[in-house]
Each structure stands twice: as structure tokens, then as C-alpha cells.
Amino acid sequence: MTLIFNSLLLSMRVMLHMIVPVLVISLASVVVWTVLGIFTLGMANYISGPVTTAFFTLFGIRTALALKGDKRHTDYRAMALYSVMYGLFFAAVLWVMKLIVAVSGIAYALWQIGEPISWAAFQNVPKPALGAFGLLAGGSSLIVMCFVWAAFYAIMAVPIASAAQSAGHRAPSHAFFNGLGRSFIPLFCVFFVSIFLQLYFGFYTAFYALLPILMSVISILTVQSLPNFDLEIILRGAAAGGALLWLNSWLWSVCALAFLKFEGDDTVAVAAPSPDLETATDLRALRKSRERSF
């Protein structure tokens, strides 16, 4: 509970520091991936999403670490490299998880409507049962996937925070899975709650913020004028976007604090040897010095 409470306090400061970087990184990513898409004939678009998300995550965690005392400047080349590594890893693992959960959801739905669990039964679902089948398959898959996502992100929270620290100038490098699964229970609780809230605020952000922006761009290109939006829509979009940024800041904060807790535990374990071991070492050294004197 201490980790969750401290992350809530830190998240507000992280959010305030990330407002401008989020806008800058978003615009820069559009330019970078557009250029790479042209040179790679569109192939770069397949990895743009996970890599950009990983870059946001690493930058946010570095911001949280900086607020906790890590004042090293960011090595952006290292951060880009870690973004590619972790982004592709996360995308591959989550794709496999989605496939397994989807197949399991289909099997569960077939079982519930009384059909045999087979490919032929899936292709020939009776029309009267299509509604129940879709609801059971989609609903069960979504619920299970939320648990799976939260568990996977909680397991990988400390390793990706380790990479964020390693992206600082002259920072120590860590193994890819450094701290795997540490502080799992509080991290799982935070990620599970955040996933549901992000789905909620993400919908409102898309409807009240992203859609009006897209309509404005289209209006400027077609009729060279901005459409008239009610102030209420603008305020709702800003509120939903701010809530979404805070939720991400909360995740970045809890990852950073879990990593610092893990590093602190390791430091104590290494720096504080037992008194009995120190005494035995001193006695052996004293005995050897006496033997040399004779």
C-alpha cells in the first residue's frame, strides 16, 4: 500500500512535467514514422505503435526518476534503442497472449451455447445463437485480457524501469529482465485499475479531443476555416486528455518507485554483510599476520 500511495503523490508532479514532452514527442513521432514509412514502403508502420509507446514509457519513468533524485541527462540514442527492444518484445508477447485469449474465449462461448469445441462448429454457429456467442466470446476475452495485460505489465514494470535508468548518461546498464516480477501485487493492482480507467477516458479523449482536432484539420484543408466547437466540448476533451495523461503518469511513477525499492533492497543486501562474517574474516587475517611474523 505504501508503494501505491507514494506513486499517487508522485504522479501529479510527473504529469505536470510531462505535458510539454508528450506534445513534442507526439509531433516528432509523426514526422519520424512518416519519413521511415516512406523509406521502408510502409513496413515501419507495423512497429511504430509499440516503439512509440515504449519511448513514452521510458521517458515518463525517467522523469519520475529525475524527480526522485536521478539528475543524469537522458541519452536519447540509448532510449531509442531500448524503445525498439522493449517495444517489439511487448508487442510480440501481447500478440501471442491476445491469440491465446481469443481462442479460449471462442471455446468458452461454444461450450456455453452447447456446441462442440471445434473449428467446424465455430464456422457454423447457428444464427439464433450468434448474438449470445458473440457476447460470450467477446466479453470473456475482454475480461480475461485485462487480467493478463495487468499481470504482464506488472511483471515487466521493474525491468523497463531499469532500462529507463540505463538510458541516462554514464548510468549503469542492467540486464533485460532485471527485477522481473518484483513488487508484483501492488503493481498488478495499479495496472488493473488503470487499464479500465484508460479504456473509459480513452474513449472520451478520442470523442471530445482527437475527433475535433481531426475535423479541424479537414476543415482547414477543404474550406480554409476552423469549425465552431462548443466550449463544453473543448473542456471535456481537455479534461479527458488530462485524466489520461495522469493515469499514464501514475503508471510511470509506480514503475520508478518499484525499481528504486528493488535497487534499495539489493544495495542493503550487498552493503551490509553480517557481523559474524566480518568477525570471522578479521580473525583469519589476524592469524595469518601472526604466522608470517614467526
N, C-alpha and C positions, 0 to 999 in steps of 0.2 A: 504493500500500500504506500510505503514511503516513496518508492520509485515513481508510482503513478502520480502522487500528489506533487512531488518535485517537478515532474515533467509538465504538469499543468501550469505551474508557476513560470517555468522557463519558456513554455510555448508562446506566451504573449510577447515576450521580448524577441523571440526568434521571428515571429510573424511580422513585427514592426521592421526588423532588419531585412526581411526577405521581400518586401513589397516591390522595391525597385529592381533587385536582381531577377525576380520572377518575370517582370515585364521585359527586361533586357535579354534574358536567356530565351524567352519565348520568341521574340523578334529575331534574335540571332539564329535560333534553331530553324526557323522558317527559311531564312536565307541559305544557311549551310546545307540543309537537306534538299532544298530546291536545286542548288548547284550540283550536289552529289547525285541527285536523281537524274539530272541531265547527262552527266558524265558516265553514269552506270546504266543508262537506259531504263531507269525506273527501279532497278534492283535495290537501291538504297532505301526505298520506301518501306521495304519489308522489315528493316531493322530500326527505322527512325524512331518509332514509338517507344520501344523498350529502352533504347540507348538514351533518348532524351529524358525519359522518366528516371533512369538511373543517375543521370547527370544532375537533375533537380534534387534527387535524394542525397547524393554525395555533397552537393553544395549546401543544402539545408543542414545536414549533420555537421558540416564544417563550421557553419555559422553558430550552431549550438555549442560546439566545442570551443570556438573562439570566445563566446560569452562565458564559458566556464574556465577560461584562462589560457587556452592554446592560441598564442598570438603569432604563430608561424604564418607566413604568407602562403597563399594557395599556389601549388604547382599545377597549372591548368593542363599541361601535357599529360601529367600523371593522372589527373582527374578524368581526362578524356579517355585514357587507356582503361582505367578502372570502370568507366561508364560502359565501354564496349564489352568488357569481360563480364561484369555482373549483369548488364542489361540482356545480353544474349543468353546467359545462364538462366536468369529468371524467366525469360520468355520461353526457353525450351522446357524447363521443368513445369511451368504453369500450363503450357500447351498439352503436355502429357497428362497432367492432372485433370484438365478440362475434358480430355478424351475419355479418361477412365470414369470420371464422374458422370459424363453424359451417357455412356454405355450402361453404367449402373442404374441411372435414372430410368432409362428405357426398359431395362429388365424389370425394375421395380413396378413400373406402370403396367407392363404386360402381365405381371403376376397379379396385380390388384384387380385388373379387369377380367381375369380368368383365362387369359390366352397363354399358350406355351411360350416359353422364353426361347425364341429362335429368330433368325433373320427373316424367314418366310412369314412368321406371324407379325413381325414388325412391318413388313411391306404390305400386308393385307389386314390391317386393323379394321374391324367393322365400322362402317360410317356412324352408326348410333353411339359408338364408344370413342369416337375421335376426340370429342371435347374433353371427356374425362381422362383419356390417355394423355393428351397434351398438357392438361393441368397437372396431372400427377408427375409426368416426366419432367416438365419444366420447373414446377415448384420444388420437387425433391432435389433436383440437380442444383438449383439456385441455393437452397438452404445448406446442402452438404458442401457446395463450393465455397460458401462464406466461411465455414469452419476450416476447410482445407487451406484456403488463402491465408486466414489468420494464423493458422499453425505454421505454415511455411514461412511467412514473413517474420513471425516471432522467432523461429529457429535461426533465420539468416540475419536478424537485426544487428547482433553484435559483430558478425563478420563484415557486413557492409559498413558499419561504423568504424571498424578497424581500417578498412580501405579509405574511408574519408580522412582519418587522421594521417594515413600514409601519403595522402595527396598534398601534404604540406611540405614546404622546403626544408630539407635536412631532417625530415621526420623518419622515425624507424619504420621499416617495412614489416608487414605482417603476412602470415600465411592466408591463403584464400578463404579457409574456413576457420580462421582464428576466433575462438569464443563461441563456436557453434552450439546453439541451444541454451546458452546461459540466460538466466532470469526469464525462463520461458513463460511461467504462469502470469506475472504482471504484464509482460509484453503481449501475450495472447489476448488478455482482457482488453488492452488498449486497442490492438489491431482489430479485434472482433467488433467492438463498439464503433470504431472509426469507419470500418467498411460499410456498415449500414447507414451511418450518418453521411458518408460521402456519396452513396447512391442517392440519398434524399436531396442534399444540397447540390449535387452534380446536375440533377435534373433541372432544378430551378436556375442554376447558373447558365445552363445551356439555353433555357427558355427565355430568361429575362436579361441575360448579358450577351451570350455568344450570338444568339439569333438576331437581336437588334444590331449588333456590330456587322454581321454578315449582310443584313438588309441595307445598312448604311453604305457599305462598300458597293453593293449592287446599284443602289440609287445614285451614288456619285458617278459610277461608270456609265450609267444609262442616261440619266436626266440631269447630271451635274448639280445635284442639290441633296441636302440631307433630309430624310423623312422626319416628321414630327412625332416624337415619343412623349407619352405622359411622364411626368416627374415620378409618379409612383412606380412605373416600370423600371426607370433608371435606378431608383433607390432599392428596389427589390433585387435587381441584378447585382448592384454593388454589395448589398448585404449577403446574398448567396455566395458571391465570389469571395468575400471576406471570410465567411464561415468555412468555405472550402480551403482557403489558404491557412486558416487557423488549425483545421484538422490535420493538414499535412505538417504544419509546424509542430503540432503535438507529437506526431509520429517521429519526426526528426529529433525532437527533444528527448523522447523516451529512448530512442536508439543510442543517442550520445551518452545519456546518463547510464544506461545499461553497460555500455562499453567502458566508461570510466569506473564503474563499480567493479567490473571484471578485471580491469587493469590494476585497480587498487588492491583487490584481493590477492592477485598474483604478486604484486610488489611486497605486500606484507609477508606472503609465504616465503619469498626469496630473501628478503632483507632481515628477517627475524628468525635466525636459527635458534634451536632450543638451547637453554643454558647448559644442559648435560653434555651436549655435543661440543660446545665451546670449551667446557672444563676438561673433557677427555682429550681434546686437541692440544690444549695448553700443557697438560701433564705429559703427553707424548713428546712435545717439543722440549720440555724441561729435562726429561730423561735422556733424550738424545744429546742435549748440550752437555750434560754431566758425563756421558760416556765419552764424548770427544775430549773432555778435559783430562781424562785419565789416559 
